[in-house]
Amino acid sequence: MSQTPDPKKSEEAPVPQEAKEKQPCILVVDDEPDLCELIESELQSKKFKVITANNGDMALIKFKNIEASSDSRCSMILTDVRMPGKYSGPAWIEELVKQEITVPPFAFISAFSEIDPEDAYNKGACAMFKKPFMLKEIVELARFVHGGDFAERTKPQEGVPANLPIPEKPLDLPKLNFGEMGFFCSPPGIPKVGAWLGFHFLLPETNEPVKGISRVRWIRSQETPKGPAGFGAEIIQFVDNTNLTWKTFQKKIKKLNFIPQR
């Protein structure tokens, strides 16, 4: 006696397909078409995928289009500061933040005194390029961002002085404050921009040590309305696995600035 097959049992469970990995894409935004094309050509020659926009309004649209696509993700933003239209460079980035959209690493391009390094890093930029700049600097940043160590910072970087001393004991740094990948402090003596510094400090609340190598990105030689005299330094490399301590700390503070202003 034959039995009628149960359609529920005969249906095969769908086989899950692996999610297709999205290709990283760099968004270049500048109101000078020739400069956009120049940067695009240079990055493409180094095998980076690039999309351009000529103002902040269009950048917002193109960023969302990239993120909504099935094959691409915006992995880095390079944006001019001053552009025509509703949104300047900082403004359209801030609009992404307001909409609670995750912002990838970004850098500002600026001319004259449109924005100083202190403000740029405080707004969350991981780098700043003053016009005119060398295209190789853009390529170096792109390689660093896409190289896998941008967030971890455990590998030695080019240019670090040999045998740079790292303090054995934690430093008692006045007015110490932290950003996503840097810190501000106000010591008695202020180093020069570009100086390499070994650091070793205890994180607030947990008193866990973090140490490594940093580089001074901006200085404030005297107290101003922005804050006390001091300097902002970018963390270049962690040592002794303290990057793990730093990552746990970052999840708690949720800072938007790359290097804090005060």
Phi and psi restraints in degrees (value plus and minus 20) as a CYANA .aco file:
   2 SER   PHI     -98.4   -58.4
   2 SER   PSI     128.7   168.7
   3 GLN   PHI    -131.4   -91.4
   3 GLN   PSI     123.1   163.1
   4 THR   PHI     -96.4   -56.4
   4 THR   PSI     104.2   144.2
   5 PRO   PHI     -83.3   -43.3
   5 PRO   PSI     121.0   161.0
   6 ASP   PHI     -97.7   -57.7
   6 ASP   PSI      96.1   136.1
   7 PRO   PHI     -80.2   -40.2
   7 PRO   PSI     -49.7    -9.7
   8 LYS   PHI     -88.0   -48.0
   8 LYS   PSI     -58.3   -18.3
   9 LYS   PHI     -97.1   -57.1
   9 LYS   PSI     -49.7    -9.7
  10 SER   PHI     -98.5   -58.5
  10 SER   PSI     -38.2     1.8
  11 GLU   PHI     -90.3   -50.3
  11 GLU   PSI     109.4   149.4
  12 GLU   PHI    -106.2   -66.2
  12 GLU   PSI     120.0   160.0
  13 ALA   PHI     -85.7   -45.7
  13 ALA   PSI     118.0   158.0
  14 PRO   PHI     -81.7   -41.7
  14 PRO   PSI     118.4   158.4
  15 VAL   PHI    -104.4   -64.4
  15 VAL   PSI      99.4   139.4
  16 PRO   PHI     -84.6   -44.6
  16 PRO   PSI     117.0   157.0
  17 GLN   PHI    -121.1   -81.1
  17 GLN   PSI     123.3   163.3
  18 GLU   PHI     -86.7   -46.7
  18 GLU   PSI     117.2   157.2
  19 ALA   PHI     -84.9   -44.9
  19 ALA   PSI     112.8   152.8
  20 LYS   PHI     -91.8   -51.8
  20 LYS   PSI     109.3   149.3
  21 GLU   PHI     -91.1   -51.1
  21 GLU   PSI     109.4   149.4
  22 LYS   PHI     -98.8   -58.8
  22 LYS   PSI     122.4   162.4
  23 GLN   PHI    -100.1   -60.1
  23 GLN   PSI     109.5   149.5
  24 PRO   PHI     -84.6   -44.6
  24 PRO   PSI     124.9   164.9
  25 CYS   PHI    -160.1  -120.1
  25 CYS   PSI     114.6   154.6
  26 ILE   PHI    -117.8   -77.8
  26 ILE   PSI     108.3   148.3
  27 LEU   PHI    -119.1   -79.1
  27 LEU   PSI      98.2   138.2
  28 VAL   PHI    -127.5   -87.5
  28 VAL   PSI     105.0   145.0
  29 VAL   PHI    -146.6  -106.6
  29 VAL   PSI      98.6   138.6
  30 ASP   PHI    -180.5  -140.5
  30 ASP   PSI     123.3   163.3
  31 ASP   PHI    -101.9   -61.9
  31 ASP   PSI     -19.6    20.4
  32 GLU   PHI    -120.0   -80.0
  32 GLU   PSI      82.3   122.3
  33 PRO   PHI     -74.8   -34.8
  33 PRO   PSI     -58.3   -18.3
  34 ASP   PHI     -83.6   -43.6
  34 ASP   PSI     -59.6   -19.6
  35 LEU   PHI     -88.6   -48.6
  35 LEU   PSI     -60.3   -20.3
  36 CYS   PHI     -77.8   -37.8
  36 CYS   PSI     -66.8   -26.8
  37 GLU   PHI     -85.2   -45.2
  37 GLU   PSI     -57.3   -17.3
  38 LEU   PHI     -84.7   -44.7
  38 LEU   PSI     -66.2   -26.2
  39 ILE   PHI     -87.0   -47.0
  39 ILE   PSI     -62.0   -22.0
  40 GLU   PHI     -79.9   -39.9
  40 GLU   PSI     -65.9   -25.9
  41 SER   PHI     -83.1   -43.1
  41 SER   PSI     -62.3   -22.3
  42 GLU   PHI     -85.7   -45.7
  42 GLU   PSI     -64.5   -24.5
  43 LEU   PHI     -88.5   -48.5
  43 LEU   PSI     -58.8   -18.8
  44 GLN   PHI     -85.4   -45.4
  44 GLN   PSI     -52.5   -12.5
  45 SER   PHI     -87.0   -47.0
  45 SER   PSI     -39.3     0.7
  46 LYS   PHI    -120.1   -80.1
  46 LYS   PSI      -4.0    36.0
  47 LYS   PHI      55.4    95.4
  47 LYS   PSI       2.1    42.1
  48 PHE   PHI    -113.6   -73.6
  48 PHE   PSI     121.7   161.7
  49 LYS   PHI    -103.6   -63.6
  49 LYS   PSI     113.7   153.7
  50 VAL   PHI    -153.0  -113.0
  50 VAL   PSI     120.1   160.1
  51 ILE   PHI    -147.5  -107.5
  51 ILE   PSI     121.1   161.1
  52 THR   PHI    -137.4   -97.4
  52 THR   PSI     137.3   177.3
  53 ALA   PHI    -165.2  -125.2
  53 ALA   PSI     131.7   171.7
  54 ASN   PHI    -126.0   -86.0
  54 ASN   PSI     -15.6    24.4
  55 ASN   PHI    -182.2  -142.2
  55 ASN   PSI     149.9   189.9
  56 GLY   PHI     -86.4   -46.4
  56 GLY   PSI     -54.5   -14.5
  57 ASP   PHI     -81.2   -41.2
  57 ASP   PSI     -66.6   -26.6
  58 MET   PHI     -90.1   -50.1
  58 MET   PSI     -52.2   -12.2
  59 ALA   PHI     -81.7   -41.7
  59 ALA   PSI     -61.8   -21.8
  60 LEU   PHI     -78.4   -38.4
  60 LEU   PSI     -65.5   -25.5
  61 ILE   PHI     -85.2   -45.2
  61 ILE   PSI     -67.5   -27.5
  62 LYS   PHI     -87.3   -47.3
  62 LYS   PSI     -56.7   -16.7
  63 PHE   PHI     -80.0   -40.0
  63 PHE   PSI     -67.2   -27.2
  64 LYS   PHI     -86.3   -46.3
  64 LYS   PSI     -54.4   -14.4
  65 ASN   PHI     -86.0   -46.0
  65 ASN   PSI     -60.2   -20.2
  66 ILE   PHI     -82.5   -42.5
  66 ILE   PSI     -67.2   -27.2
  67 GLU   PHI     -86.6   -46.6
  67 GLU   PSI     -50.1   -10.1
  68 ALA   PHI    -102.3   -62.3
  68 ALA   PSI     -33.0     7.0
  69 SER   PHI     -92.7   -52.7
  69 SER   PSI     140.4   180.4
  70 SER   PHI    -107.3   -67.3
  70 SER   PSI     -32.2     7.8
  71 ASP   PHI    -144.2  -104.2
  71 ASP   PSI     -19.9    20.1
  72 SER   PHI    -155.8  -115.8
  72 SER   PSI     136.2   176.2
  73 ARG   PHI    -162.2  -122.2
  73 ARG   PSI     125.0   165.0
  74 CYS   PHI     -99.9   -59.9
  74 CYS   PSI      94.6   134.6
  75 SER   PHI    -121.3   -81.3
  75 SER   PSI     -35.1     4.9
  76 MET   PHI    -183.2  -143.2
  76 MET   PSI     125.2   165.2
  77 ILE   PHI    -142.7  -102.7
  77 ILE   PSI     114.6   154.6
  78 LEU   PHI    -143.8  -103.8
  78 LEU   PSI      90.7   130.7
  79 THR   PHI    -150.1  -110.1
  79 THR   PSI     118.7   158.7
  80 ASP   PHI     -86.1   -46.1
  80 ASP   PSI     134.7   174.7
  81 VAL   PHI    -104.9   -64.9
  81 VAL   PSI     -73.9   -33.9
  82 ARG   PHI    -121.1   -81.1
  82 ARG   PSI      97.3   137.3
  83 MET   PHI    -163.5  -123.5
  83 MET   PSI     133.7   173.7
  84 PRO   PHI     -90.4   -50.4
  84 PRO   PSI     140.5   180.5
  85 GLY   PHI      85.3   125.3
  85 GLY   PSI    -192.4  -152.4
  86 LYS   PHI     -89.3   -49.3
  86 LYS   PSI     -56.8   -16.8
  87 TYR   PHI    -134.7   -94.7
  87 TYR   PSI     106.0   146.0
  88 SER   PHI     -97.7   -57.7
  88 SER   PSI     159.3   199.3
  89 GLY   PHI     -78.6   -38.6
  89 GLY   PSI     -75.5   -35.5
  90 PRO   PHI     -80.8   -40.8
  90 PRO   PSI     -54.5   -14.5
  91 ALA   PHI     -88.0   -48.0
  91 ALA   PSI     -60.3   -20.3
  92 TRP   PHI     -94.8   -54.8
  92 TRP   PSI     -48.2    -8.2
  93 ILE   PHI     -87.0   -47.0
  93 ILE   PSI     -63.3   -23.3
  94 GLU   PHI     -83.2   -43.2
  94 GLU   PSI     -51.8   -11.8
  95 GLU   PHI     -85.6   -45.6
  95 GLU   PSI     -58.3   -18.3
  96 LEU   PHI     -80.8   -40.8
  96 LEU   PSI     -62.8   -22.8
  97 VAL   PHI     -83.6   -43.6
  97 VAL   PSI     -63.3   -23.3
  98 LYS   PHI     -80.3   -40.3
  98 LYS   PSI     -55.2   -15.2
  99 GLN   PHI    -104.3   -64.3
  99 GLN   PSI     -11.3    28.7
 100 GLU   PHI      37.4    77.4
 100 GLU   PSI      19.5    59.5
 101 ILE   PHI    -118.4   -78.4
 101 ILE   PSI     113.4   153.4
 102 THR   PHI     -86.3   -46.3
 102 THR   PSI     104.5   144.5
 103 VAL   PHI    -118.5   -78.5
 103 VAL   PSI     106.0   146.0
 104 PRO   PHI     -92.4   -52.4
 104 PRO   PSI     152.6   192.6
 105 PRO   PHI     -73.7   -33.7
 105 PRO   PSI     115.4   155.4
 106 PHE   PHI    -157.8  -117.8
 106 PHE   PSI     135.6   175.6
 107 ALA   PHI    -152.8  -112.8
 107 ALA   PSI     130.5   170.5
 108 PHE   PHI    -120.9   -80.9
 108 PHE   PSI     124.5   164.5
 109 ILE   PHI    -130.8   -90.8
 109 ILE   PSI     111.2   151.2
 110 SER   PHI    -164.5  -124.5
 110 SER   PSI     137.3   177.3
 111 ALA   PHI    -140.5  -100.5
 111 ALA   PSI     133.8   173.8
 112 PHE   PHI      36.1    76.1
 112 PHE   PSI    -149.7  -109.7
 113 SER   PHI    -139.9   -99.9
 113 SER   PSI      20.2    60.2
 114 GLU   PHI     -84.9   -44.9
 114 GLU   PSI     -54.5   -14.5
 115 ILE   PHI    -176.1  -136.1
 115 ILE   PSI     118.2   158.2
 116 ASP   PHI    -116.0   -76.0
 116 ASP   PSI     143.1   183.1
 117 PRO   PHI     -75.5   -35.5
 117 PRO   PSI     -57.6   -17.6
 118 GLU   PHI     -76.9   -36.9
 118 GLU   PSI     -68.6   -28.6
 119 ASP   PHI     -89.1   -49.1
 119 ASP   PSI     -59.5   -19.5
 120 ALA   PHI     -81.1   -41.1
 120 ALA   PSI     -69.7   -29.7
 121 TYR   PHI     -87.4   -47.4
 121 TYR   PSI     -55.0   -15.0
 122 ASN   PHI     -86.3   -46.3
 122 ASN   PSI     -49.4    -9.4
 123 LYS   PHI     -99.2   -59.2
 123 LYS   PSI     -25.5    14.5
 124 GLY   PHI      91.9   131.9
 124 GLY   PSI     -23.8    16.2
 125 ALA   PHI     -85.8   -45.8
 125 ALA   PSI     120.5   160.5
 126 CYS   PHI    -112.3   -72.3
 126 CYS   PSI     -26.3    13.7
 127 ALA   PHI    -185.1  -145.1
 127 ALA   PSI     144.8   184.8
 128 MET   PHI    -165.0  -125.0
 128 MET   PSI     112.6   152.6
 129 PHE   PHI    -139.8   -99.8
 129 PHE   PSI     102.4   142.4
 130 LYS   PHI    -110.5   -70.5
 130 LYS   PSI     110.7   150.7
 131 LYS   PHI     -92.0   -52.0
 131 LYS   PSI     117.1   157.1
 132 PRO   PHI    -101.2   -61.2
 132 PRO   PSI     127.9   167.9
 133 PHE   PHI    -146.9  -106.9
 133 PHE   PSI     147.3   187.3
 134 MET   PHI    -108.8   -68.8
 134 MET   PSI     112.0   152.0
 135 LEU   PHI     -80.4   -40.4
 135 LEU   PSI     -49.3    -9.3
 136 LYS   PHI     -84.1   -44.1
 136 LYS   PSI     -46.2    -6.2
 137 GLU   PHI     -87.3   -47.3
 137 GLU   PSI     -58.8   -18.8
 138 ILE   PHI     -84.5   -44.5
 138 ILE   PSI     -64.1   -24.1
 139 VAL   PHI     -83.5   -43.5
 139 VAL   PSI     -61.6   -21.6
 140 GLU   PHI     -80.9   -40.9
 140 GLU   PSI     -62.4   -22.4
 141 LEU   PHI     -84.9   -44.9
 141 LEU   PSI     -64.0   -24.0
 142 ALA   PHI     -80.2   -40.2
 142 ALA   PSI     -62.0   -22.0
 143 ARG   PHI     -85.2   -45.2
 143 ARG   PSI     -58.8   -18.8
 144 PHE   PHI     -86.3   -46.3
 144 PHE   PSI     -66.5   -26.5
 145 VAL   PHI     -82.1   -42.1
 145 VAL   PSI     -57.7   -17.7
 146 HIS   PHI    -115.8   -75.8
 146 HIS   PSI     -16.2    23.8
 147 GLY   PHI    -107.0   -67.0
 147 GLY   PSI     -24.6    15.4
 148 GLY   PHI      75.2   115.2
 148 GLY   PSI     -30.3     9.7
 149 ASP   PHI    -134.3   -94.3
 149 ASP   PSI      -9.9    30.1
 150 PHE   PHI     -82.6   -42.6
 150 PHE   PSI     -61.9   -21.9
 151 ALA   PHI    -108.8   -68.8
 151 ALA   PSI     -52.1   -12.1
 152 GLU   PHI     -97.8   -57.8
 152 GLU   PSI     -65.3   -25.3
 153 ARG   PHI      35.7    75.7
 153 ARG   PSI      33.6    73.6
 154 THR   PHI    -132.7   -92.7
 154 THR   PSI     -32.1     7.9
 155 LYS   PHI    -114.6   -74.6
 155 LYS   PSI     124.7   164.7
 156 PRO   PHI     -79.8   -39.8
 156 PRO   PSI     119.4   159.4
 157 GLN   PHI    -123.9   -83.9
 157 GLN   PSI     132.8   172.8
 158 GLU   PHI     -85.5   -45.5
 158 GLU   PSI     124.1   164.1
 159 GLY   PHI      73.9   113.9
 159 GLY   PSI     -33.4     6.6
 160 VAL   PHI     -88.9   -48.9
 160 VAL   PSI     107.8   147.8
 161 PRO   PHI     -79.3   -39.3
 161 PRO   PSI     121.7   161.7
 162 ALA   PHI     -85.1   -45.1
 162 ALA   PSI     120.4   160.4
 163 ASN   PHI      39.3    79.3
 163 ASN   PSI      13.9    53.9
 164 LEU   PHI     -83.5   -43.5
 164 LEU   PSI     103.2   143.2
 165 PRO   PHI     -91.5   -51.5
 165 PRO   PSI     117.8   157.8
 166 ILE   PHI    -132.8   -92.8
 166 ILE   PSI     104.9   144.9
 167 PRO   PHI     -73.7   -33.7
 167 PRO   PSI     115.7   155.7
 168 GLU   PHI     -91.8   -51.8
 168 GLU   PSI     -53.8   -13.8
 169 LYS   PHI    -131.4   -91.4
 169 LYS   PSI     130.9   170.9
 170 PRO   PHI     -78.7   -38.7
 170 PRO   PSI     118.8   158.8
 171 LEU   PHI    -105.6   -65.6
 171 LEU   PSI     123.2   163.2
 172 ASP   PHI    -115.1   -75.1
 172 ASP   PSI      66.3   106.3
 173 LEU   PHI    -113.8   -73.8
 173 LEU   PSI     104.8   144.8
 174 PRO   PHI     -90.4   -50.4
 174 PRO   PSI     125.3   165.3
 175 LYS   PHI      34.8    74.8
 175 LYS   PSI      19.0    59.0
 176 LEU   PHI     -94.8   -54.8
 176 LEU   PSI     109.1   149.1
 177 ASN   PHI    -161.1  -121.1
 177 ASN   PSI     133.0   173.0
 178 PHE   PHI    -141.3  -101.3
 178 PHE   PSI     127.8   167.8
 179 GLY   PHI    -138.1   -98.1
 179 GLY   PSI    -180.0  -140.0
 180 GLU   PHI     -86.1   -46.1
 180 GLU   PSI     -61.6   -21.6
 181 MET   PHI    -165.4  -125.4
 181 MET   PSI      19.0    59.0
 182 GLY   PHI    -190.2  -150.2
 182 GLY   PSI    -199.1  -159.1
 183 PHE   PHI    -168.3  -128.3
 183 PHE   PSI     139.9   179.9
 184 PHE   PHI    -138.3   -98.3
 184 PHE   PSI     120.5   160.5
 185 CYS   PHI    -169.5  -129.5
 185 CYS   PSI     145.7   185.7
 186 SER   PHI    -149.3  -109.3
 186 SER   PSI      53.0    93.0
 187 PRO   PHI    -100.4   -60.4
 187 PRO   PSI     150.0   190.0
 188 PRO   PHI     -80.1   -40.1
 188 PRO   PSI     -60.9   -20.9
 189 GLY   PHI    -130.5   -90.5
 189 GLY   PSI     113.0   153.0
 190 ILE   PHI    -124.2   -84.2
 190 ILE   PSI     103.2   143.2
 191 PRO   PHI     -93.3   -53.3
 191 PRO   PSI     153.6   193.6
 192 LYS   PHI    -104.4   -64.4
 192 LYS   PSI     135.8   175.8
 193 VAL   PHI     -80.2   -40.2
 193 VAL   PSI     112.9   152.9
 194 GLY   PHI      75.6   115.6
 194 GLY   PSI     -28.7    11.3
 195 ALA   PHI     -87.9   -47.9
 195 ALA   PSI     122.5   162.5
 196 TRP   PHI    -113.6   -73.6
 196 TRP   PSI     113.8   153.8
 197 LEU   PHI    -154.5  -114.5
 197 LEU   PSI     113.0   153.0
 198 GLY   PHI    -100.3   -60.3
 198 GLY   PSI     120.7   160.7
 199 PHE   PHI    -151.0  -111.0
 199 PHE   PSI     135.2   175.2
 200 HIS   PHI    -179.5  -139.5
 200 HIS   PSI      87.5   127.5
 201 PHE   PHI    -160.7  -120.7
 201 PHE   PSI     145.4   185.4
 202 LEU   PHI    -119.7   -79.7
 202 LEU   PSI     112.8   152.8
 203 LEU   PHI     -93.2   -53.2
 203 LEU   PSI     124.7   164.7
 204 PRO   PHI     -83.3   -43.3
 204 PRO   PSI     132.9   172.9
 205 GLU   PHI      54.0    94.0
 205 GLU   PSI     -73.2   -33.2
 206 THR   PHI    -109.3   -69.3
 206 THR   PSI     -43.8    -3.8
 207 ASN   PHI      39.6    79.6
 207 ASN   PSI       6.3    46.3
 208 GLU   PHI    -104.1   -64.1
 208 GLU   PSI     120.6   160.6
 209 PRO   PHI     -98.5   -58.5
 209 PRO   PSI     123.9   163.9
 210 VAL   PHI    -154.4  -114.4
 210 VAL   PSI     112.7   152.7
 211 LYS   PHI    -167.7  -127.7
 211 LYS   PSI     139.3   179.3
 212 GLY   PHI     144.8   184.8
 212 GLY   PSI    -167.9  -127.9
 213 ILE   PHI    -141.7  -101.7
 213 ILE   PSI     116.0   156.0
 214 SER   PHI    -150.3  -110.3
 214 SER   PSI     147.8   187.8
 215 ARG   PHI    -156.4  -116.4
 215 ARG   PSI     112.7   152.7
 216 VAL   PHI     -90.8   -50.8
 216 VAL   PSI     104.5   144.5
 217 ARG   PHI    -123.6   -83.6
 217 ARG   PSI     -46.9    -6.9
 218 TRP   PHI    -175.9  -135.9
 218 TRP   PSI     137.2   177.2
 219 ILE   PHI    -152.4  -112.4
 219 ILE   PSI     134.0   174.0
 220 ARG   PHI    -145.3  -105.3
 220 ARG   PSI      85.4   125.4
 221 SER   PHI     -91.7   -51.7
 221 SER   PSI     -42.3    -2.3
 222 GLN   PHI    -168.0  -128.0
 222 GLN   PSI     144.3   184.3
 223 GLU   PHI     -83.4   -43.4
 223 GLU   PSI     117.5   157.5
 224 THR   PHI    -155.4  -115.4
 224 THR   PSI     155.6   195.6
 225 PRO   PHI     -78.1   -38.1
 225 PRO   PSI     -41.8    -1.8
 226 LYS   PHI     -94.1   -54.1
 226 LYS   PSI     -45.3    -5.3
 227 GLY   PHI     135.7   175.7
 227 GLY   PSI    -195.2  -155.2
 228 PRO   PHI     -93.0   -53.0
 228 PRO   PSI     147.2   187.2
 229 ALA   PHI     -80.8   -40.8
 229 ALA   PSI     123.6   163.6
 230 GLY   PHI     147.7   187.7
 230 GLY   PSI    -182.9  -142.9
 231 PHE   PHI    -167.0  -127.0
 231 PHE   PSI     135.6   175.6
 232 GLY   PHI    -129.4   -89.4
 232 GLY   PSI     109.3   149.3
 233 ALA   PHI    -143.4  -103.4
 233 ALA   PSI     121.1   161.1
 234 GLU   PHI    -112.7   -72.7
 234 GLU   PSI     115.7   155.7
 235 ILE   PHI     -96.7   -56.7
 235 ILE   PSI     101.4   141.4
 236 ILE   PHI    -116.9   -76.9
 236 ILE   PSI     -59.3   -19.3
 237 GLN   PHI    -173.7  -133.7
 237 GLN   PSI     112.1   152.1
 238 PHE   PHI    -110.6   -70.6
 238 PHE   PSI     132.3   172.3
 239 VAL   PHI    -147.2  -107.2
 239 VAL   PSI     143.8   183.8
 240 ASP   PHI      37.9    77.9
 240 ASP   PSI      13.8    53.8
 241 ASN   PHI      41.5    81.5
 241 ASN   PSI      -0.2    39.8
 242 THR   PHI     -95.8   -55.8
 242 THR   PSI     -25.0    15.0
 243 ASN   PHI     -82.2   -42.2
 243 ASN   PSI     -51.0   -11.0
 244 LEU   PHI     -87.8   -47.8
 244 LEU   PSI     -60.3   -20.3
 245 THR   PHI     -83.0   -43.0
 245 THR   PSI     -61.0   -21.0
 246 TRP   PHI     -83.8   -43.8
 246 TRP   PSI     -62.9   -22.9
 247 LYS   PHI     -82.1   -42.1
 247 LYS   PSI     -62.4   -22.4
 248 THR   PHI     -83.2   -43.2
 248 THR   PSI     -61.4   -21.4
 249 PHE   PHI     -83.7   -43.7
 249 PHE   PSI     -62.1   -22.1
 250 GLN   PHI     -82.4   -42.4
 250 GLN   PSI     -56.6   -16.6
 251 LYS   PHI     -83.6   -43.6
 251 LYS   PSI     -47.2    -7.2
 252 LYS   PHI    -100.7   -60.7
 252 LYS   PSI     -61.6   -21.6
 253 ILE   PHI    -107.0   -67.0
 253 ILE   PSI     -47.0    -7.0
 254 LYS   PHI      30.7    70.7
 254 LYS   PSI      34.4    74.4
 255 LYS   PHI     -98.7   -58.7
 255 LYS   PSI     121.9   161.9
 256 LEU   PHI    -114.8   -74.8
 256 LEU   PSI     -46.2    -6.2
 257 ASN   PHI    -100.2   -60.2
 257 ASN   PSI     127.8   167.8
 258 PHE   PHI     -98.0   -58.0
 258 PHE   PSI     -69.1   -29.1
 259 ILE   PHI    -148.9  -108.9
 259 ILE   PSI     103.3   143.3
 260 PRO   PHI     -89.4   -49.4
 260 PRO   PSI     133.9   173.9
 261 GLN   PHI    -103.0   -63.0
 261 GLN   PSI     -41.7    -1.7
